């Protein structure tokens, strides 16, 4: 079990690139406008000003994901690259999306919305304690966080309450917790619930 000070340190870490002199690059998405930005060396920029070498790395990753490419191929390349970056790297976290040398890091544990097609992309992996969650488990965690009773969650998902209980038990095991509040706390700390 993590100590309270460890959890506090995870919650209060400064996003990469936020401070002057921190030349790492952190991409983040504005859920309201669906626009993508990045921060580096203490300054915030619009995605379209990202260095071409960095955009090329994101576009290459998009091309390797046939499901994401299929969903975004109708868009111009610049727009598709930005949408992909928004969905895959949109969390403003302390782990830089690009190192100081310009190398792309692993994807963020970021849910851009509860109904985005990106949840099915091969590049996307939402995890809790490093264990991947299914789309159904993500839906259940978010509904549990909305404080609905189990009966209403099961009705909303059109599943039996016993099926919901099985999903909840699997979630508790994946998260290493014993209660709904423990699961929700961990899901918030790991950016599964935004």
C-alpha positions as CSV (number, residue, x, y, z in Angstrom):
1,X,0.0,0.0,0.0
2,X,1.3,3.5,-0.9
3,X,1.8,5.9,1.9
4,X,-0.1,9.2,1.9
5,X,3.1,11.1,1.2
6,X,3.7,9.0,-1.9
7,X,0.2,9.7,-3.1
8,X,0.6,13.4,-2.4
9,X,3.9,13.5,-4.4
10,X,2.2,11.8,-7.3
11,X,-0.7,14.3,-7.3
12,X,1.4,17.4,-6.9
13,X,4.2,16.8,-9.4
14,X,4.8,19.6,-11.8
15,X,4.1,18.9,-15.5
16,X,7.2,18.4,-17.6
17,X,8.4,21.5,-19.4
18,X,6.4,23.8,-17.2
19,X,9.4,25.6,-15.6
20,X,11.9,27.8,-17.4
21,X,15.0,25.7,-18.2
22,X,13.0,22.5,-18.5
23,X,13.5,21.7,-22.2
24,X,11.4,18.6,-22.2
25,X,8.2,18.8,-24.1
26,X,4.8,18.0,-22.6
27,X,1.7,17.8,-24.9
28,X,-1.7,18.4,-23.3
29,X,-5.2,18.6,-24.6
30,X,-8.0,21.1,-23.7
31,X,-11.1,18.9,-23.4
32,X,-13.4,21.8,-23.8
33,X,-12.0,23.1,-27.1
34,X,-10.5,19.8,-28.3
35,X,-7.3,21.7,-29.1
36,X,-3.8,20.4,-28.4
37,X,-1.0,22.4,-26.9
38,X,2.5,21.8,-25.6
39,X,4.7,23.3,-22.9
40,X,8.5,23.5,-23.0
41,X,11.0,25.8,-21.2
42,X,8.2,27.4,-19.2
43,X,6.1,28.5,-22.2
44,X,2.9,27.2,-23.7
45,X,2.5,26.8,-27.5
46,X,-0.2,25.7,-30.0
47,X,0.4,22.2,-31.4
48,X,0.9,23.6,-35.0
49,X,4.2,25.2,-33.8
50,X,5.6,21.9,-32.6
51,X,9.0,21.1,-34.3
52,X,8.5,19.1,-37.6
53,X,10.8,16.3,-36.3
54,X,8.5,15.8,-33.3
55,X,5.3,15.9,-35.4
56,X,6.9,13.4,-37.7
57,X,7.4,11.0,-34.8
58,X,3.8,11.3,-33.7
59,X,2.6,10.8,-37.3
60,X,4.8,7.7,-37.7
61,X,3.1,6.3,-34.6
62,X,-0.3,7.1,-36.1
63,X,0.6,5.2,-39.3
64,X,1.6,2.1,-37.2
65,X,-1.9,2.0,-35.6
66,X,-4.2,0.8,-38.4
67,X,-7.4,1.4,-36.3
68,X,-6.4,5.0,-35.4
69,X,-5.3,5.6,-39.0
70,X,-8.7,4.3,-40.3
71,X,-10.5,6.7,-37.9
72,X,-8.4,9.7,-38.9
73,X,-7.5,9.2,-42.5
74,X,-10.3,11.5,-43.7
75,X,-8.5,14.4,-42.0
76,X,-5.6,16.4,-43.5
77,X,-2.3,15.1,-42.2
78,X,-1.7,18.0,-39.8
79,X,-5.2,17.8,-38.3
80,X,-5.0,14.0,-38.0
81,X,-1.6,14.2,-36.2
82,X,-3.0,16.8,-33.8
83,X,-6.1,14.7,-33.0
84,X,-3.9,11.6,-32.5
85,X,-1.6,13.6,-30.2
86,X,-4.6,14.9,-28.3
87,X,-6.0,11.5,-27.7
88,X,-2.7,9.7,-27.0
89,X,-0.6,12.3,-25.2
90,X,-3.2,14.7,-23.9
91,X,-2.6,14.5,-20.1
92,X,-0.5,17.3,-18.6
93,X,1.7,15.1,-16.5
94,X,5.2,15.1,-15.1
95,X,6.4,12.4,-17.6
96,X,7.6,14.3,-20.6
97,X,6.1,13.3,-24.0
98,X,9.5,14.3,-25.6
99,X,12.8,14.1,-23.9
100,X,15.3,17.0,-24.0
101,X,16.9,15.3,-27.0
102,X,13.5,15.2,-28.8
103,X,12.7,11.5,-28.5
104,X,9.1,10.5,-28.2
105,X,8.2,8.7,-24.9
106,X,5.4,6.2,-24.1
107,X,1.8,7.2,-24.4
108,X,-0.1,8.9,-21.5
109,X,-2.7,7.2,-19.3
110,X,-5.3,9.7,-20.6
111,X,-9.0,9.5,-21.3
112,X,-9.9,12.4,-23.6
113,X,-13.6,11.5,-23.3
114,X,-15.7,8.5,-22.3
115,X,-17.0,7.9,-25.8
116,X,-14.0,8.7,-28.0
117,X,-13.1,6.2,-30.7
118,X,-9.5,6.3,-29.4
119,X,-10.3,3.9,-26.6
120,X,-10.2,1.2,-29.4
121,X,-6.9,2.3,-30.9
122,X,-3.9,0.0,-30.6
123,X,-1.7,2.9,-29.4
124,X,-4.1,3.6,-26.5
125,X,-3.7,1.8,-23.3
126,X,-5.4,2.8,-20.1
127,X,-3.9,1.1,-17.1
128,X,-4.2,0.9,-13.4
129,X,-1.0,0.0,-11.7
130,X,0.4,-1.0,-15.1
131,X,-2.5,-3.5,-15.8
132,X,-4.6,-2.7,-18.9
133,X,-8.3,-2.0,-18.4
134,X,-11.0,-3.0,-20.9
135,X,-13.3,-0.4,-22.3
136,X,-16.1,-1.8,-20.1
137,X,-13.9,-1.5,-17.0
138,X,-13.2,2.1,-17.9
139,X,-16.9,2.8,-18.2
140,X,-17.6,1.1,-14.9
141,X,-14.9,3.1,-13.0
142,X,-16.3,6.4,-14.4
143,X,-19.9,5.5,-13.5
144,X,-18.8,4.4,-10.0
145,X,-17.1,7.8,-9.6
146,X,-20.4,9.5,-10.5
147,X,-21.8,8.0,-7.3
148,X,-24.6,6.1,-9.0
149,X,-25.9,3.0,-7.1
150,X,-24.9,-0.4,-8.6
151,X,-28.4,-1.0,-9.8
152,X,-28.4,2.1,-11.9
153,X,-24.9,1.4,-13.3
154,X,-26.0,-2.1,-14.4
155,X,-29.2,-0.6,-16.0
156,X,-27.2,2.1,-17.8
157,X,-24.7,-0.5,-19.2
158,X,-27.6,-3.0,-19.9
159,X,-25.9,-5.8,-17.9
160,X,-27.0,-7.9,-14.9
161,X,-26.0,-6.7,-11.4
162,X,-24.1,-10.0,-11.0
163,X,-22.1,-9.2,-14.1
164,X,-21.4,-5.7,-12.7
165,X,-20.2,-7.3,-9.5
166,X,-17.8,-9.6,-11.4
167,X,-16.4,-6.5,-13.2
168,X,-16.0,-4.6,-9.9
169,X,-14.2,-7.6,-8.3
170,X,-11.8,-7.7,-11.3
171,X,-11.2,-4.0,-11.0
172,X,-10.5,-4.3,-7.3
173,X,-7.9,-7.0,-8.0
174,X,-6.2,-5.1,-10.8
175,X,-6.0,-2.0,-8.6
176,X,-5.0,-3.9,-5.5
177,X,-7.8,-2.3,-3.4
178,X,-10.7,-3.6,-1.4
179,X,-13.3,-0.9,-1.8
180,X,-15.1,1.4,-4.2
181,X,-13.4,4.5,-2.6
182,X,-10.0,2.9,-2.8
183,X,-10.6,2.2,-6.5
184,X,-11.8,5.7,-7.2
185,X,-8.9,7.3,-5.4
186,X,-6.4,5.2,-7.3
187,X,-8.2,5.9,-10.6
188,X,-8.1,9.6,-10.0
189,X,-4.4,9.5,-9.0
190,X,-3.6,7.6,-12.2
191,X,-5.7,9.9,-14.4
192,X,-8.3,7.3,-15.4
193,X,-11.0,9.6,-13.9
194,X,-10.4,13.1,-15.1
